[in-house]
Amino acid sequence: MALNWVWIGLLASGCATAAVRAWLGEPEIFGALLKSLFDGARSGFEISLGLAGIMALWLGLMRVGERAGMVQLLARAAGPLLRRLFPAVPAGHPAQGAITLNVSANLLGLDNAATPLGLAAMRELQALNRGPEGTASDAQIMFVVMNTAGLTLIPTSVIAIRQSVAVQQGLGAGFNAADIFLPTLIVTFISLLAGVLAVAVRQRLPLLAPKPLLALAATGAALAAAVALFARLPAEQAARTTGAVGAAAILLVVLAFVLAGAWRRINVYEAFVDGAKEGFGVAVQIIPYLVAILAAIGVFRAAGCMDALLALAGRAVAALGGDTAFLPALPVGLMKVLSGAGARGLMIDVMQVHGVDSFPARLAAIIQGSTETTFYVLAVYFGSVGVKDTRHALACALLADAVGVVAAIVVGYALLR
């Protein structure tokens, strides 16, 4: 419903602004709006088709990893920490398995797999809910907030979209779509940490016990050291280095999946083909959403509304003495709270307007890859089990979103500017 009003607002405000400009002596603005409407529809279709091959590749590799037991291995590794975050879930309960598999799917950037696993986990958690009818339990709130923060090890869809747009813009082999890997990992960890700590404080969970505290401190220190190290490099060298790290990490995951499949004596090629068949369907599925949002954004931008908003924000930031280079990416963070499809459309719009390899485009990709669609997640997950009273879930999730956007801007300037 939120996206419905956003979409209507973009089109209506664009057309209203164009009417005012035409009345003031710019009748050609209507032709510009119509052209932007058709250009947005064509761009959405072309990008979706370019995404089909990349999604087929990744989904094929993920099917190999699933049959080789790598996803389950990640689930077992996450188990000890999740048991402390969900003390009301008994050891060995089916909810534990669903939660850990959902977290593992999120780590690998598999949104299509993470959602059904998350819904299964919510049903299992609802079976343990001893509170009033229609009221979220502590475990359900922690689980949903973790999903809104969305810790992602590899932002596969964002990297795939960057590669598709780069091809469309004619960039050569020197373009590295994975140069956002390290910044995105850092930002998504910070966002997740903020959300989990907010829920833990509200629920008075014993996260300050020695082992969890030591694990969080070690992870945070490692990420802070990485930021400090790369921030001391020249901007171009830092971008190249983070890109190399991201590409190497992704290739390592791919190699691990393939070798694990060979070790388990599964038919790796057959497993890959089975998973890859889904790739085209996924790409086709998002065509209507991309066409709708890119067409609406095109009208909004052609009317001058986007420029007016950014100019207003730019004057405010400049008055405070700040750098305004991040402003074109800011709408992505604001939209992501409401709609993943809308934020994806805004991210692609930034890539097309400023160039996929520009700082605003890379920052938009980091924001898109490190945050989740809060209202959608809350509506789907709680709605699936009939929960109406979400208690403190929304406040904690929005706090994580805000921290994530600020962290993306800070880390982006440190590593990519």
N, C-alpha and C positions, 0 to 999 in steps of 0.2 A: 504493500500500500504506500509506503514511504517513497519508493521509486516512482510510483504512478504520479504522485504530486510533484516530485522533482522534475520528471519528464515534461509534464504539463507546464510547469513553471518556466523551464528553459525555452520551450516553444512559444508560450504566451508572452513572456517578457521580451524575447527576441522580436516577435512580430509587432508588439506594441511600440518598442523602441524604434523599429524601422518605420512605423506609421508616423511617429513624431518627426523623425528625420526627413521623411518624404514631405511632410507638411511644411518643414523648414527649408525646403528647396533641394532635397536630394532624392528625387524619384527613382534614380538608378539603384537605390539600396534594395528595392524589391527583387531586382534581377540578381543581385549579389546573394541575397538570402536563398533564392531558388537554386542557384548554382551550388551553394554550400550544402543545401539539403541533399541534392543528388550526389555531390562529391562524397559526403559522409556515408551515404548508402553504399557507394562503390568501394570506398576504403574498407568498410566493415566486411564486405564480401571477400575482397582480395586478401585481407589479412587473415581471415578465417581459413581460406584455402591454403595460404602459405603455412598456416599452423598445423594443417592436417598431417603432413609428413613428419614433423618434429614430434607431435603428440603420439603418432604411431610408433616412432622410435622409442620414446620414453616408456609408454605403456607396455610395449613389448619387453623392454628390459625389466620393468617392474614385475611382470608376470614371471620372468625367469627368477628374480629374487624371491618372489613369493613361494614358488615351487622348490626353490633351493633352501628354504627355511631362514632366509636372512631377515625377513620382516619379523618372524617369531623370535629370532635371536635379539633383535632390538627390543622387543616387548619384554623379554626376560631381563635384559639389562636395566630397563627402566623400572622394573617391579619394586625394588627396595625403597626408592624415593616415593613412588606413588602410594605405597602402603602408609607412609607417614603423612602424606597429604590427605588421605582418605581413611582416617582411623576407624570410621564406622563401618567400613566394608570388611567383612571377615576374610581371613586368609583363605585362598582357594575358591572364593566365591566367583561365579561367572562374570560378575561385574568387573573384577580385576583384569581378566583376560580381555574383555571388550575395551576397557579404558586404555590398557597398554597398547593394544593393536591400533586404537584410534590415534594415540600419541605418536606411534611409529609411522602411521600413514601421514600425519601432519608433518613429521620430521622430513619425510621424503617428498613433501609437496604434492601428495596425492589427494586432492580435494574430493574427487569422485569416490574414492575408497574411504576417506576419513568420515564423511557424512553418514553413510549407512552404519559404519562401526560406532559412531557417536550416538546415533539413535538407538542402537542395540544396547549400548552402555546405559543410556538414560532409562530404558525400560528395566534393566537389571537394578539400577539404583532406586527406581520407583518401588520395586518390590521390597526394598529395605527401608523405605520411607515410613517412619512411624509418627510423623507430624500430622497436623490437621489436613483434611482433604483439600487438594488444590494448592498446597503450600510447598515450596521448594525446600528440600533438605539441605543440610550443610554440604554434603558430598556432591549433590547435584549442582549447587552454586559453584563450588570449586571447579568442578569438571567443565561447566559452561564457560566460566571466566578463562580457564586455561585454553579453551577452544577459541574464544574471541581474541586472546593474545596471539595464539597460533604460532608456536615455536616451529620454525621451518629450517631444516638443515640445508636443503637445496630448493630454491624458488624456481622450480622447473618451468611452470607456465609463464612466468615473467621473462625468464631467459629465452624461452621459445618465441614469445612475442617480440622481444628485442631483435632476435635473429631474423624473424620474418620481416619486420619493418626495415632492418638494415639492408636486406636483399631488395626490398621495394625502393629504397633510397640509393641503391647502387654502390653501397660500401664494399670494399674489396676484402680479401682474405685477412687483412690486418685487423679487422674489427673483431673484438672479443666480447661476446654477449654475456660472458660469465664474470665480467669485472665487478659486478655488483654483489658477488657471492659473499665475501668477507664482511663488507658493511651491512648487508642484510642480516647475516647471522648475528652480528653484534647487536643490531637494533632489535631484532625479534627476541633475543635473550633479555634485553633490558625491559622490553614491554611485558614479556611473560613474568619476569621477576617482580615488576611493579604490581601486576594483577594478583599474582599468588600471595605476595606479602600483604596486599590490601585485604584479601579474603582471610588470610591467616591471622592477621591482627583482629579483624572483626569476629572471627570464630575462636580466637585464643588458642590456635594450634601451637604445639610445642616445636616450632621450627628452629628455635634457638638452641636446640640440643647440639652437642659437639659435632656429630657426623654430618647432619644436613648443613650446619653453619660452615663447617670446613669445606664441604663440597661447593657451596655457593660462593664462598670467599675465593676458593681456588679458581673456579670458572670465571668469576668476575675479574680477578687479578690477571688471568691469562688474556681475557679480552681487552682489558685496559692497557696491558702491555703491548698488545698488537696495535691498538689505536695509537699509543704513544710512539711506537716504532715507525709505523707508516706515516704518521703526521710529520715526522722529522725529514722525510724524503721530499724532494721536489714533486709538485703535483703530478706531472706527467709520469715520473718514475713510480710514484705511489699507485697511480691508476694501473700502470702496466703490471706492477707486482701483485696487486690484489686480483687483477684479472688472471694472472698466471696461477696464483694459489687456488682461485675458484675453478679454473679449468682442470687443474691437476686433481683437485678433490673429487670433482664429478667423474673424471676418468677413472679414478681409484675405486669409486663406488661401482661403476660399470664393470670394471675388471673383477672386483670382488664377487659381484653377482654371477658373472659368467663362470668364473673358476669354481665358485661354490656349487653351481649347477653341474659342472663337469664332475666335481668330487662326489656329488650325490647320485651320479649316473642318471640324470634326467636328460631327456632330449631337449637340449638348450634351444636349438633352432625351432623346433615345433612349439615350445613354450613361448618363444619370442613372437612367432607368427600369430599365435592365439591372442596374445595381448595386443599386438599391433593392429589387429582387425578392429579394435575398439577406437583407435586413434581417429580415424576418419569420422566416425559417428560423433565423437566428442567435439571435433572441429565444426561439423555441420550444425550441431546442437546450439552453438553459441552465435551462429550467424544472425538470427533475428535480434538477439540482444545487442550485439555490436552495431548492427545497422540502425536500430532504434536510437541508441544513445549517441552514436557519432553524428547522425543526422540532426538530432536536437542540439547537440553541442555546436555543430556547424552553424546553425541558425543563430544561436546565442552569441557566438563569436563574431559572425559576419555583421550582426546588428551593432557591434561595438560594446556589448554588455560586459564581456569578459575583460576587455581592455580597461573599461571604466573601473571595474572592481579591483583589478590588479594595480591600477594607477592609484586608487584610493589607499589600498594597503601599502603600496610603495611609499607614498608620501608619509604615512604614519611611521613606517620603519625607518625611513631616511631622517625624519625629524628626531628620532631617538638615536641617530648615528649608526644604524645597522646597515649591513649589506643586503641588498634586495634581490640578489641572484636566485634565491630559493623560492621567490613568490610564485612563479609559474607552476611549481610542483605542489604548492599548498592546497589547491582545490582537490587534489587526489586524496590527501589525508582527511579532508572534511567529508568528501563523498563516501570514502571507504566505510565510515561508520554506518551509512545508510544502505549502500548498495555496492557489492563487489563488481557487478557488471558496469554500473555507472562509473566507478573508480577506474576500472580497466579502460573504459572509453576515454576518460579524461587523461589517463596515462598515455594512451596511444595518440591522443590529440597533442599532448606536449611533445612527444617524439616527432610527430609530423611537422609541427610548427617550428620547433627549435633544433631539430636534428637528433637522431637517436643517440648520438655520441656526445651530446652537449651535457653540461652540468645539470640544468633543470630536468632533462630527460632521465639521466641516471638517478637523480634524487627521487623523481617520481616513481621510478622502478623500485627503488629501495623501500619507499613508503608502501607501495602496492604489495611487495613481497614480504613485508614484515608485520603487517596488520591484517585484521580480519573484519568481516562484515558483522558488526556487533548486533544490530537490531535483527538482522536475518537469523543469526545463530540463536539468539534468545528466543525468537518467535518459533523457529522450527524445533529446537531441542525441547523447550518447555512445552510447546504446543503438542508435541508428539506423545506426552504423558499426561496431558490435561492439567498442567500446573498453571495457575493464574496469578498467584502471589509469589513473585520472584524475589521478594525481600531485598537484600543488598546486592544482588547480582548485577543490576544495571549500573549502579554507581561504581562498583569495583571495575567493571569492564570498561566504562568510559574513562576512568582514571588510567587504566593500562593503555587505552588508545591515545590519550593526550601525551602520556610519557613517551610512547612510541614515536609519535610525530616529531616531538621536540628532539628526541634522541636521533632520529633519522637526519634532521637538519644539522645537528652538531657533528655527528659522525661523517655525514656527507662533506661538510666543510673540512673536516680533519683529514679525510682520506682521498677525496676526489677533487677538491677545489684547488 
